[in-house]
Protein backbone atom coordinates (compact mmCIF):
# COMPACT_ATOMS: atom_id res chain seq x y z
CA UNK A 1 0.00 0.00 0.00
CA UNK A 2 1.49 3.31 -1.19
CA UNK A 3 0.51 5.26 1.91
CA UNK A 4 2.38 2.90 4.25
CA UNK A 5 5.39 2.78 1.93
CA UNK A 6 5.61 6.56 2.01
CA UNK A 7 5.91 6.53 5.83
CA UNK A 8 9.46 5.18 5.76
CA UNK A 9 11.88 8.00 6.49
CA UNK A 10 14.50 9.40 4.12
CA UNK A 11 17.24 10.60 6.45
CA UNK A 12 16.46 9.22 9.92
CA UNK A 13 18.13 6.09 11.28
CA UNK A 14 16.14 2.94 10.64
CA UNK A 15 17.27 -0.66 10.24
CA UNK A 16 16.31 -2.20 6.90
CA UNK A 17 13.29 -3.87 8.50
CA UNK A 18 11.56 -5.08 11.68
CA UNK A 19 11.19 -3.60 15.16
CA UNK A 20 13.64 -1.19 16.76
CA UNK A 21 13.65 0.46 20.19
CA UNK A 22 16.28 1.82 22.63
CA UNK A 23 19.61 3.17 21.44
CA UNK A 24 22.39 1.10 23.09
CA UNK A 25 26.12 1.56 23.50
CA UNK A 26 26.82 4.41 21.10
CA UNK A 27 30.57 5.07 20.89
CA UNK A 28 33.40 6.29 18.71
CA UNK A 29 35.98 3.59 17.97
CA UNK A 30 38.88 3.51 15.51
CA UNK A 31 37.39 6.06 13.15
CA UNK A 32 33.76 4.94 13.30
CA UNK A 33 30.67 5.94 15.22
CA UNK A 34 29.07 2.72 16.41
CA UNK A 35 25.38 2.54 17.10
CA UNK A 36 23.65 -0.45 18.68
CA UNK A 37 19.95 -0.66 19.29
CA UNK A 38 17.20 -2.89 20.63
CA UNK A 39 16.14 -4.89 17.60
CA UNK A 40 13.80 -7.77 16.94
CA UNK A 41 15.28 -9.65 13.98
CA UNK A 42 12.05 -11.61 13.58
CA UNK A 43 9.20 -9.15 13.51
CA UNK A 44 7.62 -5.72 13.79
CA UNK A 45 6.93 -5.76 17.55
CA UNK A 46 8.91 -6.29 20.76
CA UNK A 47 9.26 -9.91 21.89
CA UNK A 48 11.73 -12.13 23.71
CA UNK A 49 14.01 -12.36 20.69
CA UNK A 50 15.02 -8.75 21.33
CA UNK A 51 18.69 -8.44 20.24
CA UNK A 52 21.34 -5.84 19.57
CA UNK A 53 21.23 -4.41 16.06
CA UNK A 54 24.42 -2.68 14.93
CA UNK A 55 25.42 -0.01 12.42
CA UNK A 56 28.41 2.27 11.86
CA UNK A 57 28.80 5.75 10.52
CA UNK A 58 31.37 8.45 9.84
CA UNK A 59 29.00 11.30 10.62
CA UNK A 60 26.03 9.83 12.57
CA UNK A 61 23.87 10.61 9.51
CA UNK A 62 24.92 8.09 6.82
CA UNK A 63 24.89 4.48 8.05
CA UNK A 64 26.24 1.12 7.11
CA UNK A 65 24.16 -1.69 8.61
CA UNK A 66 26.17 -4.56 10.11
CA UNK A 67 25.17 -8.05 11.28
CA UNK A 68 23.21 -8.29 14.54
CA UNK A 69 25.82 -8.02 17.32
CA UNK A 70 24.20 -10.09 20.10
CA UNK A 71 21.17 -12.39 20.19
CA UNK A 72 19.54 -14.33 23.06
CA UNK A 73 21.59 -17.55 23.15
CA UNK A 74 22.38 -18.30 26.82
CA UNK A 75 20.13 -19.02 29.81
CA UNK A 76 21.04 -15.61 31.23
CA UNK A 77 19.69 -13.73 28.20
CA UNK A 78 17.34 -16.21 26.55
CA UNK A 79 14.39 -13.82 27.08
CA UNK A 80 16.25 -11.01 25.44
CA UNK A 81 19.48 -9.05 25.15
CA UNK A 82 18.13 -5.89 26.72
CA UNK A 83 19.58 -2.41 26.99
CA UNK A 84 23.12 -1.60 27.99
CA UNK A 85 26.03 0.71 27.56
CA UNK A 86 29.58 0.69 26.19
CA UNK A 87 32.52 2.02 28.15
CA UNK A 88 36.06 2.70 27.00
CA UNK A 89 38.45 1.77 29.81
CA UNK A 90 41.57 3.85 30.47
CA UNK A 91 43.66 1.31 28.53
CA UNK A 92 41.41 1.66 25.46
CA UNK A 93 39.60 -1.64 26.01
CA UNK A 94 35.88 -1.59 25.23
CA UNK A 95 33.42 -3.33 27.49
CA UNK A 96 29.68 -3.58 27.26
CA UNK A 97 27.30 -4.18 30.15
CA UNK A 98 23.74 -5.17 29.30
CA UNK A 99 20.65 -6.57 30.97
CA UNK A 100 19.63 -10.11 30.13
CA UNK A 101 16.15 -11.51 30.57
CA UNK A 102 16.89 -14.99 31.94
CA UNK A 103 14.97 -18.16 31.06
CA UNK A 104 13.06 -17.51 34.32
CA UNK A 105 12.51 -13.85 33.31
CA UNK A 106 14.80 -12.47 35.98
CA UNK A 107 16.65 -9.29 35.07
CA UNK A 108 20.41 -9.87 35.41
CA UNK A 109 23.47 -7.91 34.27
CA UNK A 110 25.92 -9.34 31.76
CA UNK A 111 29.31 -8.43 30.36
CA UNK A 112 30.43 -8.65 26.73
CA UNK A 113 33.51 -7.55 24.79
CA UNK A 114 34.52 -7.27 21.16
CA UNK A 115 35.89 -10.67 20.02
CA UNK A 116 38.50 -8.86 17.94
CA UNK A 117 39.36 -5.38 19.23
CA UNK A 118 41.57 -4.80 16.18
CA UNK A 119 38.46 -4.85 13.97
CA UNK A 120 37.31 -1.21 13.65
CA UNK A 121 33.81 -2.46 12.77
CA UNK A 122 33.58 -4.58 15.95
CA UNK A 123 31.49 -7.17 14.15
CA UNK A 124 31.91 -10.13 16.53
CA UNK A 125 31.02 -9.94 20.21
CA UNK A 126 31.82 -12.43 22.93
CA UNK A 127 29.83 -12.73 26.13
CA UNK A 128 31.75 -13.30 29.35
CA UNK A 129 32.03 -16.81 30.80
CA UNK A 130 31.30 -15.22 34.15
CA UNK A 131 27.77 -14.14 33.15
CA UNK A 132 25.55 -13.19 34.77
CA UNK A 133 27.84 -10.86 36.63
CA UNK A 134 25.00 -9.47 38.77
CA UNK A 135 21.68 -10.79 40.03
CA UNK A 136 19.03 -8.58 41.69
CA UNK A 137 20.17 -7.93 45.27
CA UNK A 138 17.93 -8.69 48.27
CA UNK A 139 15.00 -6.30 48.38
CA UNK A 140 15.06 -5.59 44.64
CA UNK A 141 12.36 -7.23 42.53
CA UNK A 142 13.39 -9.59 39.69
CA UNK A 143 11.73 -7.25 37.19
CA UNK A 144 13.11 -4.01 38.63
CA UNK A 145 16.80 -4.24 37.89
CA UNK A 146 17.96 -3.12 34.49
CA UNK A 147 20.04 -0.94 32.16
CA UNK A 148 23.53 -0.87 33.77
CA UNK A 149 25.70 2.16 33.23
CA UNK A 150 29.36 2.58 34.34
CA UNK A 151 29.51 6.25 35.13
CA UNK A 152 32.70 7.17 36.85
CA UNK A 153 36.25 5.94 37.25
CA UNK A 154 38.29 6.85 40.31
CA UNK A 155 41.92 6.80 39.27
CA UNK A 156 43.32 6.82 42.80
CA UNK A 157 41.91 3.39 43.63
CA UNK A 158 41.16 2.14 40.07
CA UNK A 159 37.49 1.72 40.88
CA UNK A 160 34.51 2.07 38.59
CA UNK A 161 31.09 3.15 39.80
CA UNK A 162 28.09 1.69 38.03
CA UNK A 163 24.47 2.81 38.19
CA UNK A 164 21.32 0.72 37.74
CA UNK A 165 17.75 1.96 37.75
CA UNK A 166 15.15 0.36 39.99
CA UNK A 167 12.16 1.17 42.19
CA UNK A 168 11.43 0.61 45.85
CA UNK A 169 8.47 -1.07 47.56
CA UNK A 170 6.56 2.21 47.65
CA UNK A 171 6.97 2.71 43.91
CA UNK A 172 9.58 5.47 44.14
CA UNK A 173 12.28 5.42 41.49
CA UNK A 174 15.75 4.60 42.80
CA UNK A 175 19.25 4.51 41.38
CA UNK A 176 21.54 1.81 42.83
CA UNK A 177 25.32 2.13 42.85
CA UNK A 178 27.85 -0.67 42.50
CA UNK A 179 31.62 -0.45 42.51
CA UNK A 180 33.93 -2.72 40.55
CA UNK A 181 37.59 -2.91 39.63
CA UNK A 182 37.38 -5.60 36.95
CA UNK A 183 33.73 -5.62 35.79
CA UNK A 184 33.46 -9.21 37.02
CA UNK A 185 32.93 -8.75 40.76
CA UNK A 186 30.82 -5.93 42.14
CA UNK A 187 29.99 -4.38 45.49
CA UNK A 188 26.62 -2.78 46.15
CA UNK A 189 27.00 0.50 48.04
CA UNK A 190 24.70 0.87 51.05
CA UNK A 191 23.45 4.28 49.89
CA UNK A 192 21.65 4.98 46.64
CA UNK A 193 22.49 7.79 44.22
CA UNK A 194 18.98 9.24 44.30
CA UNK A 195 15.37 8.46 45.12
CA UNK A 196 12.68 10.36 43.21
CA UNK A 197 10.54 12.98 44.91
CA UNK A 198 7.27 11.41 43.75
CA UNK A 199 6.31 7.77 43.38
CA UNK A 200 7.03 7.67 39.65
CA UNK A 201 7.85 3.96 39.42
CA UNK A 202 10.66 2.09 37.70
CA UNK A 203 13.54 4.14 36.28
CA UNK A 204 14.76 2.78 32.96
CA UNK A 205 17.93 3.73 31.08
CA UNK A 206 19.36 5.98 33.81
CA UNK A 207 22.00 8.46 32.67
CA UNK A 208 24.20 10.86 34.65
CA UNK A 209 26.70 13.33 33.18
CA UNK A 210 28.42 16.66 33.76
CA UNK A 211 27.59 19.91 31.96
CA UNK A 212 29.61 23.12 32.04
CA UNK A 213 27.70 26.13 33.32
CA UNK A 214 29.56 28.31 30.80
CA UNK A 215 27.41 26.62 28.16
CA UNK A 216 30.44 24.99 26.53
CA UNK A 217 31.12 21.31 26.08
CA UNK A 218 32.83 19.44 28.86
CA UNK A 219 34.38 16.04 29.33
CA UNK A 220 37.37 13.92 28.68
CA UNK A 221 35.66 10.60 28.11
CA UNK A 222 35.95 9.49 31.73
CA UNK A 223 32.61 11.05 32.28
CA UNK A 224 32.37 12.19 35.86
CA UNK A 225 36.03 12.75 36.51
CA UNK A 226 35.73 16.51 36.24
CA UNK A 227 34.11 16.33 39.66
CA UNK A 228 31.76 18.69 41.36
CA UNK A 229 32.18 22.31 42.12
CA UNK A 230 33.23 25.23 40.04
CA UNK A 231 31.43 25.64 36.76
CA UNK A 232 30.02 22.13 36.66
CA UNK A 233 26.54 20.75 37.17
CA UNK A 234 25.27 17.22 36.72
CA UNK A 235 22.27 16.04 34.78
CA UNK A 236 20.36 12.99 35.97
CA UNK A 237 18.02 11.46 33.42
CA UNK A 238 15.65 8.52 33.61
CA UNK A 239 13.00 6.98 31.41
CA UNK A 240 9.76 6.64 33.37
CA UNK A 241 8.40 3.18 32.70
CA UNK A 242 4.90 4.11 33.98
CA UNK A 243 4.57 7.26 31.93
CA UNK A 244 6.86 6.39 29.00
CA UNK A 245 8.66 9.74 28.99
CA UNK A 246 12.30 10.75 29.46
CA UNK A 247 12.82 13.25 32.26
CA UNK A 248 15.97 15.06 33.27
CA UNK A 249 16.90 17.37 36.09
CA UNK A 250 19.92 19.56 36.67
CA UNK A 251 21.64 19.18 40.01
CA UNK A 252 24.86 18.47 41.78
CA UNK A 253 26.62 15.20 42.17
CA UNK A 254 28.83 14.82 45.20
CA UNK A 255 31.86 12.63 44.72
CA UNK A 256 32.35 12.11 48.46
CA UNK A 257 28.92 10.74 49.29
CA UNK A 258 28.21 9.63 45.74
CA UNK A 259 24.77 11.14 45.79
CA UNK A 260 23.00 13.50 43.42
CA UNK A 261 20.76 16.35 44.54
CA UNK A 262 18.53 18.40 42.19
CA UNK A 263 18.98 22.20 42.16
CA UNK A 264 15.23 22.53 42.65
CA UNK A 265 13.39 19.53 44.01
CA UNK A 266 10.05 20.71 42.64
CA UNK A 267 11.49 19.85 39.21
CA UNK A 268 13.23 16.64 40.23
CA UNK A 269 13.75 13.92 37.65
CA UNK A 270 10.33 12.46 36.83
CA UNK A 271 8.32 15.58 37.61
CA UNK A 272 10.03 18.45 35.81
CA UNK A 273 11.84 18.84 32.52
CA UNK A 274 11.89 16.52 29.56
CA UNK A 275 14.34 16.19 26.68
CA UNK A 276 11.40 16.05 24.35
CA UNK A 277 7.72 16.71 25.04
CA UNK A 278 6.54 14.49 22.19
CA UNK A 279 7.22 10.88 21.33
CA UNK A 280 10.73 10.03 22.51
CA UNK A 281 11.95 7.31 24.87
CA UNK A 282 14.78 5.28 26.38
CA UNK A 283 17.36 7.86 25.41
CA UNK A 284 21.00 7.79 26.36
CA UNK A 285 23.92 10.15 25.92
CA UNK A 286 27.52 9.34 25.10
CA UNK A 287 30.62 11.48 25.05
CA UNK A 288 31.98 11.80 21.51
CA UNK A 289 35.74 11.75 21.98
CA UNK A 290 36.30 12.61 18.32
CA UNK A 291 34.45 15.91 18.39
CA UNK A 292 34.45 16.54 22.15
CA UNK A 293 30.73 16.82 22.62
CA UNK A 294 27.86 15.04 24.35
CA UNK A 295 25.39 13.35 22.04
CA UNK A 296 21.84 12.24 22.79
CA UNK A 297 20.02 9.42 21.04
CA UNK A 298 16.44 8.31 21.75
CA UNK A 299 13.91 6.26 19.85
CA UNK A 300 10.64 7.44 18.44
CA UNK A 301 8.11 4.63 18.41
CA UNK A 302 5.00 4.16 16.34
CA UNK A 303 1.57 5.47 17.31
CA UNK A 304 -0.25 3.67 14.51
CA UNK A 305 -1.82 0.21 14.79
CA UNK A 306 0.19 -2.98 15.30
CA UNK A 307 -1.50 -4.29 12.15
CA UNK A 308 -0.01 -1.43 10.13
CA UNK A 309 3.44 -2.10 11.60
CA UNK A 310 3.17 -5.68 10.38
CA UNK A 311 2.09 -4.50 6.94
CA UNK A 312 4.93 -1.96 6.82
CA UNK A 313 7.41 -4.57 8.03
CA UNK A 314 9.08 -2.13 10.40
CA UNK A 315 8.49 -0.08 13.54
CA UNK A 316 10.25 2.93 15.11
CA UNK A 317 12.88 5.42 14.04
CA UNK A 318 15.72 7.09 15.96
CA UNK A 319 15.77 10.84 16.30
CA UNK A 320 18.58 12.72 14.55
CA UNK A 321 21.52 12.64 17.00
CA UNK A 322 21.34 15.73 19.22
CA UNK A 323 24.05 17.66 21.03
CA UNK A 324 23.49 18.58 24.67
CA UNK A 325 24.62 21.78 26.37
CA UNK A 326 23.71 23.64 29.54
CA UNK A 327 21.75 26.80 28.69
CA UNK A 328 24.01 29.50 30.13
CA UNK A 329 21.34 32.16 29.47
CA UNK A 330 18.39 30.70 31.35
CA UNK A 331 20.53 28.50 33.66
CA UNK A 332 17.48 26.30 34.15
CA UNK A 333 17.41 23.97 31.16
CA UNK A 334 19.53 22.15 28.62
CA UNK A 335 19.86 23.03 24.94
CA UNK A 336 19.09 20.02 22.78
CA UNK A 337 19.95 20.50 19.10
CA UNK A 338 20.54 18.34 15.97
CA UNK A 339 24.22 17.57 15.28
CA UNK A 340 25.84 19.95 12.81
CA UNK A 341 26.55 17.03 10.43
CA UNK A 342 22.87 17.09 9.49
CA UNK A 343 23.36 20.38 7.64
CA UNK A 344 25.29 18.54 4.91
CA UNK A 345 22.02 16.96 3.75
CA UNK A 346 20.54 20.36 2.93
CA UNK A 347 20.12 20.74 -0.82
CA UNK A 348 18.09 23.33 -2.68
CA UNK A 349 16.73 25.92 -0.30
CA UNK A 350 14.40 28.88 -0.35
CA UNK A 351 14.22 31.88 1.92
CA UNK A 352 11.17 33.97 2.80
CA UNK A 353 11.65 37.27 4.60
CA UNK A 354 9.29 39.61 6.37
CA UNK A 355 6.09 37.71 5.63
CA UNK A 356 3.23 39.36 7.50
CA UNK A 357 0.57 36.90 8.62
CA UNK A 358 -2.62 38.65 9.71
CA UNK A 359 -4.82 37.22 12.49
CA UNK A 360 -6.76 34.24 11.19
CA UNK A 361 -4.75 33.68 8.02
CA UNK A 362 -2.29 31.29 6.41
CA UNK A 363 0.52 31.73 3.88
CA UNK A 364 1.78 29.05 1.50
CA UNK A 365 5.57 28.69 1.61
CA UNK A 366 5.96 27.37 -1.89
CA UNK A 367 8.86 24.92 -1.96
CA UNK A 368 7.11 22.26 -4.05
CA UNK A 369 6.97 18.80 -2.52
CA UNK A 370 7.55 19.08 1.23
CA UNK A 371 8.27 15.56 2.52
CA UNK A 372 11.92 15.94 3.59
CA UNK A 373 12.71 19.39 4.95
CA UNK A 374 14.84 21.29 7.41
CA UNK A 375 13.10 24.55 8.36
CA UNK A 376 14.39 27.48 10.42
CA UNK A 377 11.88 30.20 11.22
CA UNK A 378 11.87 33.35 13.34
CA UNK A 379 8.72 35.20 14.33
CA UNK A 380 7.76 38.48 15.93
CA UNK A 381 4.36 39.61 17.14
CA UNK A 382 3.28 43.24 17.01
CA UNK A 383 3.94 45.18 20.16
CA UNK A 384 0.61 47.04 20.23
CA UNK A 385 -1.28 43.74 20.36
CA UNK A 386 0.93 42.49 23.18
CA UNK A 387 0.60 45.73 25.17
CA UNK A 388 -3.18 45.64 24.77
CA UNK A 389 -3.36 42.30 26.58
CA UNK A 390 -3.60 43.21 30.23
CA UNK A 391 -5.43 40.28 31.75
CA UNK A 392 -3.45 37.29 32.88
CA UNK A 393 -4.26 33.95 31.27
CA UNK A 394 -2.32 31.14 32.90
CA UNK A 395 -4.71 28.30 32.19
CA UNK A 396 -3.37 27.37 28.76
CA UNK A 397 -1.81 23.94 28.41
CA UNK A 398 -0.74 22.43 25.08
CA UNK A 399 -1.95 18.94 25.87
CA UNK A 400 -5.46 19.88 26.99
CA UNK A 401 -5.95 22.55 24.32
CA UNK A 402 -7.57 22.14 20.94
CA UNK A 403 -4.20 22.82 19.35
CA UNK A 404 -3.97 25.08 16.33
CA UNK A 405 -7.77 25.38 16.09
CA UNK A 406 -8.08 27.29 19.34
CA UNK A 407 -7.98 31.09 19.02
CA UNK A 408 -6.32 33.20 21.68
CA UNK A 409 -5.30 36.86 21.62
CA UNK A 410 -1.60 36.20 20.95
CA UNK A 411 -1.58 32.77 19.40
CA UNK A 412 -1.37 30.10 18.18
CA UNK A 413 1.01 30.98 15.31
CA UNK A 414 3.69 28.97 13.58
CA UNK A 415 3.95 26.44 10.77
CA UNK A 416 1.81 23.73 9.25
CA UNK A 417 3.91 20.89 7.88
CA UNK A 418 2.94 17.69 6.10
CA UNK A 419 -0.18 19.56 5.03
CA UNK A 420 -2.24 18.94 1.93
CA UNK A 421 -3.24 21.80 -0.39
CA UNK A 422 -6.55 22.40 1.41
CA UNK A 423 -4.96 22.05 4.85
CA UNK A 424 -7.47 19.42 5.86
CA UNK A 425 -4.47 17.37 6.94
CA UNK A 426 -1.63 19.14 8.73
CA UNK A 427 0.75 18.95 11.67
CA UNK A 428 0.92 22.34 13.40
CA UNK A 429 4.00 23.50 15.31
CA UNK A 430 3.27 26.72 17.09
CA UNK A 431 3.72 29.26 19.86
CA UNK A 432 0.93 30.44 22.14
CA UNK A 433 1.68 33.56 24.16
CA UNK A 434 -0.26 34.88 27.13
CA UNK A 435 0.20 37.24 30.02
CA UNK A 436 1.51 35.89 33.30
CA UNK A 437 0.12 36.58 36.74
CA UNK A 438 3.18 38.78 37.41
CA UNK A 439 2.64 40.87 34.28
CA UNK A 440 5.29 39.18 32.14
CA UNK A 441 4.67 36.98 29.13
CA UNK A 442 4.49 33.22 29.10
CA UNK A 443 5.15 31.27 25.93
CA UNK A 444 3.94 27.78 25.15
CA UNK A 445 5.54 25.73 22.41
CA UNK A 446 3.21 23.04 21.11
CA UNK A 447 2.88 20.49 18.34
CA UNK A 448 -0.63 19.58 17.29
CA UNK A 449 -1.15 16.12 15.80
CA UNK A 450 -4.95 16.23 16.06
CA UNK A 451 -5.46 16.93 12.36
CA UNK A 452 -2.28 15.25 11.11
CA UNK A 453 -4.14 12.35 9.53
CA UNK A 454 -7.62 11.39 8.43
CA UNK A 455 -6.94 7.86 9.64
CA UNK A 456 -8.50 7.16 13.01
CA UNK A 457 -6.61 4.10 14.24
CA UNK A 458 -3.68 6.19 15.45
CA UNK A 459 -2.92 8.20 18.59
CA UNK A 460 -3.14 11.96 18.02
CA UNK A 461 -2.30 14.49 20.70
CA UNK A 462 -1.21 18.04 21.27
CA UNK A 463 2.24 17.88 22.88
CA UNK A 464 4.49 20.62 24.21
CA UNK A 465 5.47 22.74 27.16
CA UNK A 466 6.26 26.29 28.17
CA UNK A 467 9.56 27.59 26.82
CA UNK A 468 11.65 30.52 28.09
CA UNK A 469 11.75 33.43 25.62
CA UNK A 470 14.13 36.07 26.94
CA UNK A 471 13.85 39.81 26.53
CA UNK A 472 14.69 40.87 22.99
CA UNK A 473 14.55 37.36 21.54
CA UNK A 474 12.38 36.41 18.57
CA UNK A 475 10.26 33.27 18.66
CA UNK A 476 12.35 30.70 16.88
CA UNK A 477 11.60 27.25 15.52
CA UNK A 478 13.59 24.58 13.77
CA UNK A 479 11.56 21.75 12.27
CA UNK A 480 12.86 18.55 10.70
CA UNK A 481 10.23 16.95 8.49
CA UNK A 482 10.87 13.44 7.22
CA UNK A 483 7.80 11.55 6.00
CA UNK A 484 6.22 10.17 9.19
CA UNK A 485 8.38 12.06 11.72
CA UNK A 486 8.42 15.74 12.69
CA UNK A 487 11.15 16.87 15.12
CA UNK A 488 10.71 20.44 16.35
CA UNK A 489 13.03 22.64 18.41
CA UNK A 490 11.99 25.92 20.03
CA UNK A 491 14.37 28.71 21.09
CA UNK A 492 17.48 26.88 19.85
CA UNK A 493 16.63 23.71 21.73
CA UNK A 494 15.25 24.91 25.08
CA UNK A 495 12.20 22.79 24.37
CA UNK A 496 11.76 19.99 21.85
CA UNK A 497 8.73 18.07 20.57
CA UNK A 498 8.78 15.07 18.26
CA UNK A 499 5.72 13.57 16.60
CA UNK A 500 5.00 10.54 14.45
CA UNK A 501 2.30 11.35 11.94
CA UNK A 502 0.60 9.29 9.25
CA UNK A 503 -1.09 11.51 6.67
CA UNK A 504 -3.41 9.89 4.17
CA UNK A 505 -3.57 12.74 1.62
CA UNK A 506 -0.57 14.92 2.45
CA UNK A 507 1.87 12.37 1.01
CA UNK A 508 4.25 12.22 -1.97
CA UNK A 509 3.78 15.25 -4.27
CA UNK A 510 0.81 16.50 -2.24
CA UNK A 511 2.83 17.63 0.80
CA UNK A 512 2.91 21.37 1.47
CA UNK A 513 4.14 23.76 4.14
CA UNK A 514 2.34 26.91 5.36
CA UNK A 515 2.68 29.69 7.88
CA UNK A 516 -0.39 30.20 10.03
CA UNK A 517 -1.59 32.69 12.57
CA UNK A 518 -4.74 31.84 14.44
CA UNK A 519 -4.44 34.61 17.01
CA UNK A 520 -7.37 37.00 17.21
CA UNK A 521 -5.39 40.16 17.84
CA UNK A 522 -1.67 39.70 17.14
CA UNK A 523 -0.24 40.24 13.70
CA UNK A 524 2.70 37.91 13.26
CA UNK A 525 5.72 38.66 11.12
CA UNK A 526 7.81 35.76 9.96
CA UNK A 527 11.07 37.73 9.95
CA UNK A 528 12.81 34.92 8.18
CA UNK A 529 11.94 31.40 7.11
CA UNK A 530 14.63 29.22 5.56
CA UNK A 531 13.59 25.91 4.08
CA UNK A 532 15.92 23.28 2.69
CA UNK A 533 15.00 20.05 0.94
CA UNK A 534 16.92 17.23 2.59
CA UNK A 535 18.80 14.46 0.79
CA UNK A 536 18.03 10.85 1.60
CA UNK A 537 20.74 8.79 3.25
CA UNK A 538 19.62 5.20 3.13
CA UNK A 539 20.78 4.25 -0.34
CA UNK A 540 24.13 5.96 0.03
CA UNK A 541 25.68 5.07 3.39
CA UNK A 542 28.70 7.20 2.67
CA UNK A 543 28.87 10.02 0.19
CA UNK A 544 31.11 8.80 -2.62
CA UNK A 545 30.86 5.14 -1.58
CA UNK A 546 28.78 2.67 -3.55
CA UNK A 547 25.67 1.31 -1.83
CA UNK A 548 26.47 -1.98 0.01
C1 LIG B 1 13.26 0.55 27.72
C2 LIG B 1 13.44 -0.91 28.09
C3 LIG B 1 14.66 -1.11 28.94
C4 LIG B 1 15.00 -2.55 28.65
C5 LIG B 1 14.67 -2.65 27.19
C6 LIG B 1 14.19 -4.00 26.73
O1 LIG B 1 12.50 0.73 26.57
O2 LIG B 1 12.29 -1.39 28.73
O3 LIG B 1 14.47 -0.85 30.31
O4 LIG B 1 16.34 -2.85 28.91
O5 LIG B 1 13.67 -1.69 26.93
O6 LIG B 1 13.97 -4.01 25.34
Boltz pocket constraint, residues with backbone or C-beta under 6 A from the ligand:
constraints:
  - pocket:
      binder: B
      contacts: [[A, 21], [A, 22], [A, 38], [A, 50], [A, 81], [A, 82], [A, 83], [A, 84], [A, 99], [A, 146], [A, 147], [A, 204], [A, 205], [A, 239], [A, 282]]
      max_distance: 6.0
